[in-house]
């Protein structure tokens, strides 16, 4: 039982790390698109908006994972303060 919890906990932190990497990559792509942005060029404007959308999605996913991490930490603190008898 504890092994499965540890495994899921480990998978969660791997997922969080991958999400952080994704946010960094999306941010770099967005910054490059900002520098190359030309509102008169439809292709560049589409690329800019697409990269902004990707960045917003990655940030949203990261925020959800951080909230989940906080919830897990609260649960762990409750379990540590009230150990089974």
C-alpha positions as YAML, in Angstrom:
chain: A
units: angstrom
residues:
- id: 1
  name: UNK
  ca: [0.00, 0.00, 0.00]
- id: 2
  name: UNK
  ca: [2.68, 2.48, 1.00]
- id: 3
  name: UNK
  ca: [4.73, 1.52, -2.04]
- id: 4
  name: UNK
  ca: [1.90, 2.45, -4.39]
- id: 5
  name: UNK
  ca: [1.50, 5.81, -2.62]
- id: 6
  name: UNK
  ca: [5.21, 6.46, -2.87]
- id: 7
  name: UNK
  ca: [5.15, 5.56, -6.56]
- id: 8
  name: UNK
  ca: [2.20, 7.87, -7.26]
- id: 9
  name: UNK
  ca: [3.89, 10.62, -5.26]
- id: 10
  name: UNK
  ca: [7.05, 10.20, -7.31]
- id: 11
  name: UNK
  ca: [5.06, 10.25, -10.56]
- id: 12
  name: UNK
  ca: [3.37, 13.45, -9.45]
- id: 13
  name: UNK
  ca: [6.70, 15.20, -8.90]
- id: 14
  name: UNK
  ca: [7.99, 13.97, -12.26]
- id: 15
  name: UNK
  ca: [4.87, 15.41, -13.85]
- id: 16
  name: UNK
  ca: [5.42, 18.71, -12.02]
- id: 17
  name: UNK
  ca: [9.04, 18.88, -13.21]
- id: 18
  name: UNK
  ca: [7.99, 18.15, -16.81]
- id: 19
  name: UNK
  ca: [5.38, 20.88, -16.58]
- id: 20
  name: UNK
  ca: [7.97, 23.38, -15.32]
- id: 21
  name: UNK
  ca: [10.18, 22.47, -18.27]
- id: 22
  name: UNK
  ca: [7.22, 22.93, -20.61]
- id: 23
  name: UNK
  ca: [6.50, 26.39, -19.17]
- id: 24
  name: UNK
  ca: [10.11, 27.43, -19.67]
- id: 25
  name: UNK
  ca: [10.12, 26.19, -23.26]
- id: 26
  name: UNK
  ca: [6.80, 27.91, -24.05]
- id: 27
  name: UNK
  ca: [8.08, 31.13, -22.51]
- id: 28
  name: UNK
  ca: [11.23, 31.04, -24.66]
- id: 29
  name: UNK
  ca: [9.11, 30.40, -27.77]
- id: 30
  name: UNK
  ca: [6.78, 33.24, -26.82]
- id: 31
  name: UNK
  ca: [9.65, 35.68, -26.30]
- id: 32
  name: UNK
  ca: [11.02, 34.78, -29.72]
- id: 33
  name: UNK
  ca: [7.56, 35.33, -31.25]
- id: 34
  name: UNK
  ca: [7.29, 38.73, -29.53]
- id: 35
  name: UNK
  ca: [10.53, 39.84, -31.12]
- id: 36
  name: UNK
  ca: [9.41, 38.58, -34.53]
- id: 37
  name: UNK
  ca: [5.83, 39.85, -34.23]
- id: 38
  name: UNK
  ca: [4.38, 41.83, -37.13]
- id: 39
  name: UNK
  ca: [0.61, 42.46, -36.83]
- id: 40
  name: UNK
  ca: [0.41, 43.06, -40.58]
- id: 41
  name: UNK
  ca: [1.82, 39.59, -41.36]
- id: 42
  name: UNK
  ca: [-0.97, 37.10, -40.71]
- id: 43
  name: UNK
  ca: [1.39, 34.13, -40.39]
- id: 44
  name: UNK
  ca: [3.57, 35.85, -37.77]
- id: 45
  name: UNK
  ca: [0.50, 37.10, -35.88]
- id: 46
  name: UNK
  ca: [-0.95, 33.58, -35.85]
- id: 47
  name: UNK
  ca: [2.35, 32.19, -34.60]
- id: 48
  name: UNK
  ca: [2.48, 34.84, -31.87]
- id: 49
  name: UNK
  ca: [-1.07, 34.13, -30.69]
- id: 50
  name: UNK
  ca: [-0.51, 30.39, -30.86]
- id: 51
  name: UNK
  ca: [2.60, 30.63, -28.69]
- id: 52
  name: UNK
  ca: [0.76, 32.90, -26.23]
- id: 53
  name: UNK
  ca: [-2.04, 30.33, -25.99]
- id: 54
  name: UNK
  ca: [0.47, 27.51, -25.43]
- id: 55
  name: UNK
  ca: [2.17, 29.54, -22.69]
- id: 56
  name: UNK
  ca: [-1.15, 30.28, -20.98]
- id: 57
  name: UNK
  ca: [-2.11, 26.60, -21.08]
- id: 58
  name: UNK
  ca: [1.23, 25.51, -19.64]
- id: 59
  name: UNK
  ca: [0.98, 28.09, -16.85]
- id: 60
  name: UNK
  ca: [-2.56, 26.99, -16.04]
- id: 61
  name: UNK
  ca: [-1.50, 23.34, -15.85]
- id: 62
  name: UNK
  ca: [1.45, 24.29, -13.63]
- id: 63
  name: UNK
  ca: [-0.83, 26.25, -11.29]
- id: 64
  name: UNK
  ca: [-3.14, 23.24, -10.98]
- id: 65
  name: UNK
  ca: [-0.21, 20.97, -10.13]
- id: 66
  name: UNK
  ca: [1.10, 23.44, -7.54]
- id: 67
  name: UNK
  ca: [-2.35, 23.55, -5.90]
- id: 68
  name: UNK
  ca: [-2.40, 19.75, -5.88]
- id: 69
  name: UNK
  ca: [1.07, 19.74, -4.31]
- id: 70
  name: UNK
  ca: [-0.14, 22.08, -1.55]
- id: 71
  name: UNK
  ca: [-3.11, 19.81, -0.91]
- id: 72
  name: UNK
  ca: [-0.84, 16.77, -0.68]
- id: 73
  name: UNK
  ca: [1.47, 18.59, 1.73]
- id: 74
  name: UNK
  ca: [-1.51, 19.57, 3.93]
- id: 75
  name: UNK
  ca: [-2.67, 15.96, 3.97]
- id: 76
  name: UNK
  ca: [0.80, 14.76, 4.91]
- id: 77
  name: UNK
  ca: [0.99, 17.28, 7.76]
- id: 78
  name: UNK
  ca: [-2.40, 16.11, 9.04]
- id: 79
  name: UNK
  ca: [-1.27, 12.50, 8.92]
- id: 80
  name: UNK
  ca: [1.96, 13.32, 10.74]
- id: 81
  name: UNK
  ca: [0.15, 15.25, 13.45]
- id: 82
  name: UNK
  ca: [-2.42, 12.45, 13.92]
- id: 83
  name: UNK
  ca: [-0.57, 9.15, 13.48]
- id: 84
  name: UNK
  ca: [-2.59, 5.93, 13.53]
- id: 85
  name: UNK
  ca: [-2.82, 4.17, 16.88]
...
